[in-house]
């Protein structure tokens, strides 16, 4: 199966963002699911965000921030996951095992001291389905 979604976000701080997600799922076996997910997100900065706040005569700032998540940024995340479901008993609960690996890249377009972040995430989960 394949799915895709688009999300637009806007708020009264002047922050506007766009997110595109896509997912591909394949059933290689009766109890296995392999998924590939991708997420792309870009946003403008909040209206009051500045890389540096310099004092200007007569200016009174209502808000100031050092939060890089309120600045202009772009993120990309890709994940590959495998799920397997096992019967614990013939008539009872199941055990769902998940193994996933993901990579994320964050690009800060106007943040002093940090241009980008690369991250790798490994996940193992075991869930009992009653």
Secondary structure, DSSP 8 states (H G I E B T S, - for coil): -EEEEEEEEE-TTS-EEEEEEEEEEEEEETTEEEEEEEEEEEE---TT--SS----TT---S-----GGGS-EEEEEEEEEEEEEEESSSSS-EEEEEEEEEEEEEEESS-TT--EEEEEEEEEEEEEE-
